[in-house]
Amino acid sequence: HRLSTMRVWVRDYVVMHEMAHLVEPNHRKAFWDIVGRYALTERARGYLMAVGLAQEEDVEDTPTQQ
């Protein structure tokens, strides 16, 4: 569900990432060479990293039940 709310270019990157795993199962150089063919790879990775960090902060700020 979270992915469906993101920009199209982020979703395109995720699809590219997953499709690259069909050719290269590991995150080796050959894998990143394939993923890098998508023009917005760097932008999408940065966006996803920022969203991930923001969500981690949200979790840390959430009170826990004791």
mmJSON file of the N, C-alpha and C atoms, coordinates in Angstrom:
{"data_MODEL":{"atom_site":{
"group_PDB":["ATOM","ATOM","ATOM","ATOM","ATOM","ATOM","ATOM","ATOM","ATOM","ATOM","ATOM","ATOM","ATOM","ATOM","ATOM","ATOM","ATOM","ATOM","ATOM","ATOM","ATOM","ATOM","ATOM","ATOM","ATOM","ATOM","ATOM","ATOM","ATOM","ATOM","ATOM","ATOM","ATOM","ATOM","ATOM","ATOM","ATOM","ATOM","ATOM","ATOM","ATOM","ATOM","ATOM","ATOM","ATOM","ATOM","ATOM","ATOM","ATOM","ATOM","ATOM","ATOM","ATOM","ATOM","ATOM","ATOM","ATOM","ATOM","ATOM","ATOM","ATOM","ATOM","ATOM","ATOM","ATOM","ATOM","ATOM","ATOM","ATOM","ATOM","ATOM","ATOM","ATOM","ATOM","ATOM","ATOM","ATOM","ATOM","ATOM","ATOM","ATOM","ATOM","ATOM","ATOM","ATOM","ATOM","ATOM","ATOM","ATOM","ATOM","ATOM","ATOM","ATOM","ATOM","ATOM","ATOM","ATOM","ATOM","ATOM","ATOM","ATOM","ATOM","ATOM","ATOM","ATOM","ATOM","ATOM","ATOM","ATOM","ATOM","ATOM","ATOM","ATOM","ATOM","ATOM","ATOM","ATOM","ATOM","ATOM","ATOM","ATOM","ATOM","ATOM","ATOM","ATOM","ATOM","ATOM","ATOM","ATOM","ATOM","ATOM","ATOM","ATOM","ATOM","ATOM","ATOM","ATOM","ATOM","ATOM","ATOM","ATOM","ATOM","ATOM","ATOM","ATOM","ATOM","ATOM","ATOM","ATOM","ATOM","ATOM","ATOM","ATOM","ATOM","ATOM","ATOM","ATOM","ATOM","ATOM","ATOM","ATOM","ATOM","ATOM","ATOM","ATOM","ATOM","ATOM","ATOM","ATOM","ATOM","ATOM","ATOM","ATOM","ATOM","ATOM","ATOM","ATOM","ATOM","ATOM","ATOM","ATOM","ATOM","ATOM","ATOM","ATOM","ATOM","ATOM","ATOM","ATOM","ATOM","ATOM","ATOM","ATOM","ATOM","ATOM","ATOM","ATOM","ATOM"],
"id":[1,2,3,4,5,6,7,8,9,10,11,12,13,14,15,16,17,18,19,20,21,22,23,24,25,26,27,28,29,30,31,32,33,34,35,36,37,38,39,40,41,42,43,44,45,46,47,48,49,50,51,52,53,54,55,56,57,58,59,60,61,62,63,64,65,66,67,68,69,70,71,72,73,74,75,76,77,78,79,80,81,82,83,84,85,86,87,88,89,90,91,92,93,94,95,96,97,98,99,100,101,102,103,104,105,106,107,108,109,110,111,112,113,114,115,116,117,118,119,120,121,122,123,124,125,126,127,128,129,130,131,132,133,134,135,136,137,138,139,140,141,142,143,144,145,146,147,148,149,150,151,152,153,154,155,156,157,158,159,160,161,162,163,164,165,166,167,168,169,170,171,172,173,174,175,176,177,178,179,180,181,182,183,184,185,186,187,188,189,190,191,192,193,194,195,196,197,198],
"type_symbol":["N","C","C","N","C","C","N","C","C","N","C","C","N","C","C","N","C","C","N","C","C","N","C","C","N","C","C","N","C","C","N","C","C","N","C","C","N","C","C","N","C","C","N","C","C","N","C","C","N","C","C","N","C","C","N","C","C","N","C","C","N","C","C","N","C","C","N","C","C","N","C","C","N","C","C","N","C","C","N","C","C","N","C","C","N","C","C","N","C","C","N","C","C","N","C","C","N","C","C","N","C","C","N","C","C","N","C","C","N","C","C","N","C","C","N","C","C","N","C","C","N","C","C","N","C","C","N","C","C","N","C","C","N","C","C","N","C","C","N","C","C","N","C","C","N","C","C","N","C","C","N","C","C","N","C","C","N","C","C","N","C","C","N","C","C","N","C","C","N","C","C","N","C","C","N","C","C","N","C","C","N","C","C","N","C","C","N","C","C","N","C","C","N","C","C","N","C","C"],
"label_atom_id":["N","CA","C","N","CA","C","N","CA","C","N","CA","C","N","CA","C","N","CA","C","N","CA","C","N","CA","C","N","CA","C","N","CA","C","N","CA","C","N","CA","C","N","CA","C","N","CA","C","N","CA","C","N","CA","C","N","CA","C","N","CA","C","N","CA","C","N","CA","C","N","CA","C","N","CA","C","N","CA","C","N","CA","C","N","CA","C","N","CA","C","N","CA","C","N","CA","C","N","CA","C","N","CA","C","N","CA","C","N","CA","C","N","CA","C","N","CA","C","N","CA","C","N","CA","C","N","CA","C","N","CA","C","N","CA","C","N","CA","C","N","CA","C","N","CA","C","N","CA","C","N","CA","C","N","CA","C","N","CA","C","N","CA","C","N","CA","C","N","CA","C","N","CA","C","N","CA","C","N","CA","C","N","CA","C","N","CA","C","N","CA","C","N","CA","C","N","CA","C","N","CA","C","N","CA","C","N","CA","C","N","CA","C","N","CA","C","N","CA","C","N","CA","C","N","CA","C","N","CA","C"],
"label_alt_id":[null,null,null,null,null,null,null,null,null,null,null,null,null,null,null,null,null,null,null,null,null,null,null,null,null,null,null,null,null,null,null,null,null,null,null,null,null,null,null,null,null,null,null,null,null,null,null,null,null,null,null,null,null,null,null,null,null,null,null,null,null,null,null,null,null,null,null,null,null,null,null,null,null,null,null,null,null,null,null,null,null,null,null,null,null,null,null,null,null,null,null,null,null,null,null,null,null,null,null,null,null,null,null,null,null,null,null,null,null,null,null,null,null,null,null,null,null,null,null,null,null,null,null,null,null,null,null,null,null,null,null,null,null,null,null,null,null,null,null,null,null,null,null,null,null,null,null,null,null,null,null,null,null,null,null,null,null,null,null,null,null,null,null,null,null,null,null,null,null,null,null,null,null,null,null,null,null,null,null,null,null,null,null,null,null,null,null,null,null,null,null,null,null,null,null,null,null,null],
"label_comp_id":["HIS","HIS","HIS","ARG","ARG","ARG","LEU","LEU","LEU","SER","SER","SER","THR","THR","THR","MET","MET","MET","ARG","ARG","ARG","VAL","VAL","VAL","TRP","TRP","TRP","VAL","VAL","VAL","ARG","ARG","ARG","ASP","ASP","ASP","TYR","TYR","TYR","VAL","VAL","VAL","VAL","VAL","VAL","MET","MET","MET","HIS","HIS","HIS","GLU","GLU","GLU","MET","MET","MET","ALA","ALA","ALA","HIS","HIS","HIS","LEU","LEU","LEU","VAL","VAL","VAL","GLU","GLU","GLU","PRO","PRO","PRO","ASN","ASN","ASN","HIS","HIS","HIS","ARG","ARG","ARG","LYS","LYS","LYS","ALA","ALA","ALA","PHE","PHE","PHE","TRP","TRP","TRP","ASP","ASP","ASP","ILE","ILE","ILE","VAL","VAL","VAL","GLY","GLY","GLY","ARG","ARG","ARG","TYR","TYR","TYR","ALA","ALA","ALA","LEU","LEU","LEU","THR","THR","THR","GLU","GLU","GLU","ARG","ARG","ARG","ALA","ALA","ALA","ARG","ARG","ARG","GLY","GLY","GLY","TYR","TYR","TYR","LEU","LEU","LEU","MET","MET","MET","ALA","ALA","ALA","VAL","VAL","VAL","GLY","GLY","GLY","LEU","LEU","LEU","ALA","ALA","ALA","GLN","GLN","GLN","GLU","GLU","GLU","GLU","GLU","GLU","ASP","ASP","ASP","VAL","VAL","VAL","GLU","GLU","GLU","ASP","ASP","ASP","THR","THR","THR","PRO","PRO","PRO","THR","THR","THR","GLN","GLN","GLN","GLN","GLN","GLN"],
"label_asym_id":["A","A","A","A","A","A","A","A","A","A","A","A","A","A","A","A","A","A","A","A","A","A","A","A","A","A","A","A","A","A","A","A","A","A","A","A","A","A","A","A","A","A","A","A","A","A","A","A","A","A","A","A","A","A","A","A","A","A","A","A","A","A","A","A","A","A","A","A","A","A","A","A","A","A","A","A","A","A","A","A","A","A","A","A","A","A","A","A","A","A","A","A","A","A","A","A","A","A","A","A","A","A","A","A","A","A","A","A","A","A","A","A","A","A","A","A","A","A","A","A","A","A","A","A","A","A","A","A","A","A","A","A","A","A","A","A","A","A","A","A","A","A","A","A","A","A","A","A","A","A","A","A","A","A","A","A","A","A","A","A","A","A","A","A","A","A","A","A","A","A","A","A","A","A","A","A","A","A","A","A","A","A","A","A","A","A","A","A","A","A","A","A","A","A","A","A","A","A"],
"label_entity_id":["1","1","1","1","1","1","1","1","1","1","1","1","1","1","1","1","1","1","1","1","1","1","1","1","1","1","1","1","1","1","1","1","1","1","1","1","1","1","1","1","1","1","1","1","1","1","1","1","1","1","1","1","1","1","1","1","1","1","1","1","1","1","1","1","1","1","1","1","1","1","1","1","1","1","1","1","1","1","1","1","1","1","1","1","1","1","1","1","1","1","1","1","1","1","1","1","1","1","1","1","1","1","1","1","1","1","1","1","1","1","1","1","1","1","1","1","1","1","1","1","1","1","1","1","1","1","1","1","1","1","1","1","1","1","1","1","1","1","1","1","1","1","1","1","1","1","1","1","1","1","1","1","1","1","1","1","1","1","1","1","1","1","1","1","1","1","1","1","1","1","1","1","1","1","1","1","1","1","1","1","1","1","1","1","1","1","1","1","1","1","1","1","1","1","1","1","1","1"],
"label_seq_id":[1,1,1,2,2,2,3,3,3,4,4,4,5,5,5,6,6,6,7,7,7,8,8,8,9,9,9,10,10,10,11,11,11,12,12,12,13,13,13,14,14,14,15,15,15,16,16,16,17,17,17,18,18,18,19,19,19,20,20,20,21,21,21,22,22,22,23,23,23,24,24,24,25,25,25,26,26,26,27,27,27,28,28,28,29,29,29,30,30,30,31,31,31,32,32,32,33,33,33,34,34,34,35,35,35,36,36,36,37,37,37,38,38,38,39,39,39,40,40,40,41,41,41,42,42,42,43,43,43,44,44,44,45,45,45,46,46,46,47,47,47,48,48,48,49,49,49,50,50,50,51,51,51,52,52,52,53,53,53,54,54,54,55,55,55,56,56,56,57,57,57,58,58,58,59,59,59,60,60,60,61,61,61,62,62,62,63,63,63,64,64,64,65,65,65,66,66,66],
"pdbx_PDB_ins_code":[null,null,null,null,null,null,null,null,null,null,null,null,null,null,null,null,null,null,null,null,null,null,null,null,null,null,null,null,null,null,null,null,null,null,null,null,null,null,null,null,null,null,null,null,null,null,null,null,null,null,null,null,null,null,null,null,null,null,null,null,null,null,null,null,null,null,null,null,null,null,null,null,null,null,null,null,null,null,null,null,null,null,null,null,null,null,null,null,null,null,null,null,null,null,null,null,null,null,null,null,null,null,null,null,null,null,null,null,null,null,null,null,null,null,null,null,null,null,null,null,null,null,null,null,null,null,null,null,null,null,null,null,null,null,null,null,null,null,null,null,null,null,null,null,null,null,null,null,null,null,null,null,null,null,null,null,null,null,null,null,null,null,null,null,null,null,null,null,null,null,null,null,null,null,null,null,null,null,null,null,null,null,null,null,null,null,null,null,null,null,null,null,null,null,null,null,null,null],
"Cartn_x":[0.822,0.0,0.868,1.939,2.801,3.342,3.723,4.3,3.278,2.023,0.995,0.775,1.201,1.026,2.226,3.264,4.475,4.393,5.265,5.314,5.566,5.106,5.261,6.73,7.611,9.025,9.67,9.142,9.636,9.14,7.872,7.329,8.037,8.336,9.074,10.444,11.105,12.411,12.281,11.275,11.094,10.841,10.039,9.791,11.099,11.876,13.166,14.077,14.121,14.942,14.543,13.256,12.784,13.004,12.813,13.053,14.532,15.395,16.836,17.199,16.442,16.696,16.401,15.615,15.369,16.632,17.508,18.759,19.921,19.977,21.049,20.413,20.483,19.805,20.426,21.7,22.387,22.65,22.968,23.238,24.704,25.174,26.548,26.57,27.756,27.922,27.016,26.939,26.103,24.643,24.178,22.812,22.62,23.551,23.424,23.617,24.364,24.491,23.136,22.391,21.05,20.11,20.073,19.181,19.523,20.803,21.26,20.809,20.268,19.74,18.488,17.847,16.685,17.213,16.815,17.384,17.2,16.167,15.889,16.291,17.214,17.647,18.154,19.085,19.667,18.605,17.747,16.689,15.739,15.339,14.408,15.043,16.304,16.985,17.079,17.406,17.47,16.12,15.082,13.723,13.364,13.627,13.293,14.111,15.355,16.174,15.601,15.214,14.651,13.338,12.49,11.217,11.478,12.435,12.778,13.278,14.136,14.647,13.535,12.656,11.549,10.638,10.389,9.52,10.178,11.508,12.212,12.075,12.187,12.043,10.63,9.631,8.245,8.063,8.667,8.555,9.228,10.403,11.121,10.357,9.607,8.857,7.524,7.129,5.858,5.995,5.124,5.2,4.918,5.595,5.369,4.537,3.777,2.986,3.886,3.668,4.491,3.677],
"Cartn_y":[-1.197,0.0,1.264,1.28,2.467,2.835,1.836,2.093,2.74,2.366,2.907,4.401,4.938,6.367,7.198,6.521,7.238,7.666,8.577,9.095,7.974,8.177,7.176,6.839,7.827,7.561,6.732,6.797,5.944,4.52,4.371,3.037,2.403,3.205,2.683,2.161,2.888,2.448,1.11,0.972,-0.268,-1.433,-1.215,-2.257,-2.616,-1.613,-1.856,-2.664,-2.291,-2.989,-4.468,-4.715,-6.1,-6.881,-6.254,-6.936,-7.262,-6.396,-6.658,-7.92,-8.214,-9.438,-10.696,-10.586,-11.742,-12.136,-11.165,-11.4,-11.602,-10.767,-10.795,-10.881,-12.043,-12.189,-11.386,-11.059,-10.345,-8.896,-8.096,-6.671,-6.435,-7.132,-6.955,-5.873,-5.585,-4.519,-4.727,-5.953,-6.23,-5.865,-6.125,-5.767,-4.256,-3.504,-2.049,-1.435,-2.111,-1.643,-1.707,-2.759,-2.899,-1.84,-1.738,-0.774,0.65,0.917,2.249,2.697,1.788,2.167,3.035,2.965,3.828,5.213,6.2,7.55,8.182,7.806,8.437,7.559,6.644,5.737,6.485,7.399,8.118,8.903,9.559,10.356,9.461,8.354,7.443,6.8,6.405,5.809,6.82,8.061,9.1,9.323,9.341,9.517,8.382,7.149,6.0,5.984,6.399,6.483,7.523,8.667,9.733,9.291,8.638,8.149,7.117,6.241,5.222,5.839,6.845,7.516,8.24,8.891,9.615,8.64,7.485,6.507,5.929,5.738,5.255,6.266,7.553,8.589,8.595,8.39,8.329,7.176,6.037,4.871,5.162,5.796,6.1,7.099,7.995,9.002,8.472,7.286,6.712,6.1,6.497,5.911,4.409,3.653,2.213,1.874,0.801,0.343,-0.455,-0.302,-1.051,-2.058],
"Cartn_z":[0.0,0.0,0.0,0.787,0.847,-0.526,-1.292,-2.608,-3.541,-3.417,-4.305,-4.102,-2.968,-2.711,-3.175,-3.652,-4.066,-5.52,-5.884,-7.249,-8.252,-9.469,-10.522,-10.747,-10.749,-11.021,-9.913,-8.693,-7.604,-7.83,-8.178,-8.46,-9.645,-10.671,-11.826,-11.409,-10.523,-10.03,-9.294,-8.445,-7.688,-8.638,-9.669,-10.67,-11.37,-11.763,-12.412,-11.492,-10.231,-9.237,-9.154,-9.047,-8.93,-10.217,-11.357,-12.632,-12.811,-12.337,-12.423,-11.649,-10.593,-9.825,-10.639,-11.685,-12.55,-13.308,-13.543,-14.267,-13.296,-12.282,-11.272,-9.89,-9.249,-7.959,-6.815,-6.921,-5.844,-6.225,-5.24,-5.473,-5.831,-6.819,-7.291,-8.354,-8.867,-9.861,-11.076,-11.574,-12.751,-12.485,-11.274,-10.893,-10.972,-10.353,-10.324,-11.702,-12.567,-13.952,-14.657,-14.391,-14.985,-14.416,-13.102,-12.446,-12.882,-13.046,-13.429,-14.807,-15.578,-16.903,-16.787,-15.642,-15.402,-15.044,-15.795,-15.678,-14.296,-13.577,-12.283,-11.091,-11.324,-10.26,-9.038,-9.218,-8.072,-7.311,-8.051,-7.421,-6.622,-7.228,-6.561,-5.333,-5.43,-4.273,-3.134,-3.465,-2.44,-1.787,-2.595,-2.076,-1.117,-1.548,-0.708,0.578,0.498,1.715,2.671,2.133,2.97,3.603,2.842,3.375,4.461,4.238,5.225,6.513,6.408,7.595,8.33,7.588,8.206,8.949,8.372,9.02,10.262,10.225,11.412,12.546,12.228,13.246,13.803,12.928,13.386,14.37,14.078,14.954,16.287,16.251,17.481,18.345,17.715,18.456,18.987,18.523,18.937,20.325,21.25,22.597,22.545,23.356,23.411,24.633,24.515,25.656,26.577,27.865,28.822,29.561],
"occupancy":[1.0,1.0,1.0,1.0,1.0,1.0,1.0,1.0,1.0,1.0,1.0,1.0,1.0,1.0,1.0,1.0,1.0,1.0,1.0,1.0,1.0,1.0,1.0,1.0,1.0,1.0,1.0,1.0,1.0,1.0,1.0,1.0,1.0,1.0,1.0,1.0,1.0,1.0,1.0,1.0,1.0,1.0,1.0,1.0,1.0,1.0,1.0,1.0,1.0,1.0,1.0,1.0,1.0,1.0,1.0,1.0,1.0,1.0,1.0,1.0,1.0,1.0,1.0,1.0,1.0,1.0,1.0,1.0,1.0,1.0,1.0,1.0,1.0,1.0,1.0,1.0,1.0,1.0,1.0,1.0,1.0,1.0,1.0,1.0,1.0,1.0,1.0,1.0,1.0,1.0,1.0,1.0,1.0,1.0,1.0,1.0,1.0,1.0,1.0,1.0,1.0,1.0,1.0,1.0,1.0,1.0,1.0,1.0,1.0,1.0,1.0,1.0,1.0,1.0,1.0,1.0,1.0,1.0,1.0,1.0,1.0,1.0,1.0,1.0,1.0,1.0,1.0,1.0,1.0,1.0,1.0,1.0,1.0,1.0,1.0,1.0,1.0,1.0,1.0,1.0,1.0,1.0,1.0,1.0,1.0,1.0,1.0,1.0,1.0,1.0,1.0,1.0,1.0,1.0,1.0,1.0,1.0,1.0,1.0,1.0,1.0,1.0,1.0,1.0,1.0,1.0,1.0,1.0,1.0,1.0,1.0,1.0,1.0,1.0,1.0,1.0,1.0,1.0,1.0,1.0,1.0,1.0,1.0,1.0,1.0,1.0,1.0,1.0,1.0,1.0,1.0,1.0,1.0,1.0,1.0,1.0,1.0,1.0],
"B_iso_or_equiv":[0.0,0.0,0.0,0.0,0.0,0.0,0.0,0.0,0.0,0.0,0.0,0.0,0.0,0.0,0.0,0.0,0.0,0.0,0.0,0.0,0.0,0.0,0.0,0.0,0.0,0.0,0.0,0.0,0.0,0.0,0.0,0.0,0.0,0.0,0.0,0.0,0.0,0.0,0.0,0.0,0.0,0.0,0.0,0.0,0.0,0.0,0.0,0.0,0.0,0.0,0.0,0.0,0.0,0.0,0.0,0.0,0.0,0.0,0.0,0.0,0.0,0.0,0.0,0.0,0.0,0.0,0.0,0.0,0.0,0.0,0.0,0.0,0.0,0.0,0.0,0.0,0.0,0.0,0.0,0.0,0.0,0.0,0.0,0.0,0.0,0.0,0.0,0.0,0.0,0.0,0.0,0.0,0.0,0.0,0.0,0.0,0.0,0.0,0.0,0.0,0.0,0.0,0.0,0.0,0.0,0.0,0.0,0.0,0.0,0.0,0.0,0.0,0.0,0.0,0.0,0.0,0.0,0.0,0.0,0.0,0.0,0.0,0.0,0.0,0.0,0.0,0.0,0.0,0.0,0.0,0.0,0.0,0.0,0.0,0.0,0.0,0.0,0.0,0.0,0.0,0.0,0.0,0.0,0.0,0.0,0.0,0.0,0.0,0.0,0.0,0.0,0.0,0.0,0.0,0.0,0.0,0.0,0.0,0.0,0.0,0.0,0.0,0.0,0.0,0.0,0.0,0.0,0.0,0.0,0.0,0.0,0.0,0.0,0.0,0.0,0.0,0.0,0.0,0.0,0.0,0.0,0.0,0.0,0.0,0.0,0.0,0.0,0.0,0.0,0.0,0.0,0.0,0.0,0.0,0.0,0.0,0.0,0.0],
"pdbx_formal_charge":[null,null,null,null,null,null,null,null,null,null,null,null,null,null,null,null,null,null,null,null,null,null,null,null,null,null,null,null,null,null,null,null,null,null,null,null,null,null,null,null,null,null,null,null,null,null,null,null,null,null,null,null,null,null,null,null,null,null,null,null,null,null,null,null,null,null,null,null,null,null,null,null,null,null,null,null,null,null,null,null,null,null,null,null,null,null,null,null,null,null,null,null,null,null,null,null,null,null,null,null,null,null,null,null,null,null,null,null,null,null,null,null,null,null,null,null,null,null,null,null,null,null,null,null,null,null,null,null,null,null,null,null,null,null,null,null,null,null,null,null,null,null,null,null,null,null,null,null,null,null,null,null,null,null,null,null,null,null,null,null,null,null,null,null,null,null,null,null,null,null,null,null,null,null,null,null,null,null,null,null,null,null,null,null,null,null,null,null,null,null,null,null,null,null,null,null,null,null],
"auth_seq_id":[1,1,1,2,2,2,3,3,3,4,4,4,5,5,5,6,6,6,7,7,7,8,8,8,9,9,9,10,10,10,11,11,11,12,12,12,13,13,13,14,14,14,15,15,15,16,16,16,17,17,17,18,18,18,19,19,19,20,20,20,21,21,21,22,22,22,23,23,23,24,24,24,25,25,25,26,26,26,27,27,27,28,28,28,29,29,29,30,30,30,31,31,31,32,32,32,33,33,33,34,34,34,35,35,35,36,36,36,37,37,37,38,38,38,39,39,39,40,40,40,41,41,41,42,42,42,43,43,43,44,44,44,45,45,45,46,46,46,47,47,47,48,48,48,49,49,49,50,50,50,51,51,51,52,52,52,53,53,53,54,54,54,55,55,55,56,56,56,57,57,57,58,58,58,59,59,59,60,60,60,61,61,61,62,62,62,63,63,63,64,64,64,65,65,65,66,66,66],
"auth_comp_id":["HIS","HIS","HIS","ARG","ARG","ARG","LEU","LEU","LEU","SER","SER","SER","THR","THR","THR","MET","MET","MET","ARG","ARG","ARG","VAL","VAL","VAL","TRP","TRP","TRP","VAL","VAL","VAL","ARG","ARG","ARG","ASP","ASP","ASP","TYR","TYR","TYR","VAL","VAL","VAL","VAL","VAL","VAL","MET","MET","MET","HIS","HIS","HIS","GLU","GLU","GLU","MET","MET","MET","ALA","ALA","ALA","HIS","HIS","HIS","LEU","LEU","LEU","VAL","VAL","VAL","GLU","GLU","GLU","PRO","PRO","PRO","ASN","ASN","ASN","HIS","HIS","HIS","ARG","ARG","ARG","LYS","LYS","LYS","ALA","ALA","ALA","PHE","PHE","PHE","TRP","TRP","TRP","ASP","ASP","ASP","ILE","ILE","ILE","VAL","VAL","VAL","GLY","GLY","GLY","ARG","ARG","ARG","TYR","TYR","TYR","ALA","ALA","ALA","LEU","LEU","LEU","THR","THR","THR","GLU","GLU","GLU","ARG","ARG","ARG","ALA","ALA","ALA","ARG","ARG","ARG","GLY","GLY","GLY","TYR","TYR","TYR","LEU","LEU","LEU","MET","MET","MET","ALA","ALA","ALA","VAL","VAL","VAL","GLY","GLY","GLY","LEU","LEU","LEU","ALA","ALA","ALA","GLN","GLN","GLN","GLU","GLU","GLU","GLU","GLU","GLU","ASP","ASP","ASP","VAL","VAL","VAL","GLU","GLU","GLU","ASP","ASP","ASP","THR","THR","THR","PRO","PRO","PRO","THR","THR","THR","GLN","GLN","GLN","GLN","GLN","GLN"],
"auth_asym_id":["A","A","A","A","A","A","A","A","A","A","A","A","A","A","A","A","A","A","A","A","A","A","A","A","A","A","A","A","A","A","A","A","A","A","A","A","A","A","A","A","A","A","A","A","A","A","A","A","A","A","A","A","A","A","A","A","A","A","A","A","A","A","A","A","A","A","A","A","A","A","A","A","A","A","A","A","A","A","A","A","A","A","A","A","A","A","A","A","A","A","A","A","A","A","A","A","A","A","A","A","A","A","A","A","A","A","A","A","A","A","A","A","A","A","A","A","A","A","A","A","A","A","A","A","A","A","A","A","A","A","A","A","A","A","A","A","A","A","A","A","A","A","A","A","A","A","A","A","A","A","A","A","A","A","A","A","A","A","A","A","A","A","A","A","A","A","A","A","A","A","A","A","A","A","A","A","A","A","A","A","A","A","A","A","A","A","A","A","A","A","A","A","A","A","A","A","A","A"],
"auth_atom_id":["N","CA","C","N","CA","C","N","CA","C","N","CA","C","N","CA","C","N","CA","C","N","CA","C","N","CA","C","N","CA","C","N","CA","C","N","CA","C","N","CA","C","N","CA","C","N","CA","C","N","CA","C","N","CA","C","N","CA","C","N","CA","C","N","CA","C","N","CA","C","N","CA","C","N","CA","C","N","CA","C","N","CA","C","N","CA","C","N","CA","C","N","CA","C","N","CA","C","N","CA","C","N","CA","C","N","CA","C","N","CA","C","N","CA","C","N","CA","C","N","CA","C","N","CA","C","N","CA","C","N","CA","C","N","CA","C","N","CA","C","N","CA","C","N","CA","C","N","CA","C","N","CA","C","N","CA","C","N","CA","C","N","CA","C","N","CA","C","N","CA","C","N","CA","C","N","CA","C","N","CA","C","N","CA","C","N","CA","C","N","CA","C","N","CA","C","N","CA","C","N","CA","C","N","CA","C","N","CA","C","N","CA","C","N","CA","C","N","CA","C","N","CA","C","N","CA","C","N","CA","C"],
"pdbx_PDB_model_num":[1,1,1,1,1,1,1,1,1,1,1,1,1,1,1,1,1,1,1,1,1,1,1,1,1,1,1,1,1,1,1,1,1,1,1,1,1,1,1,1,1,1,1,1,1,1,1,1,1,1,1,1,1,1,1,1,1,1,1,1,1,1,1,1,1,1,1,1,1,1,1,1,1,1,1,1,1,1,1,1,1,1,1,1,1,1,1,1,1,1,1,1,1,1,1,1,1,1,1,1,1,1,1,1,1,1,1,1,1,1,1,1,1,1,1,1,1,1,1,1,1,1,1,1,1,1,1,1,1,1,1,1,1,1,1,1,1,1,1,1,1,1,1,1,1,1,1,1,1,1,1,1,1,1,1,1,1,1,1,1,1,1,1,1,1,1,1,1,1,1,1,1,1,1,1,1,1,1,1,1,1,1,1,1,1,1,1,1,1,1,1,1,1,1,1,1,1,1]
}}}
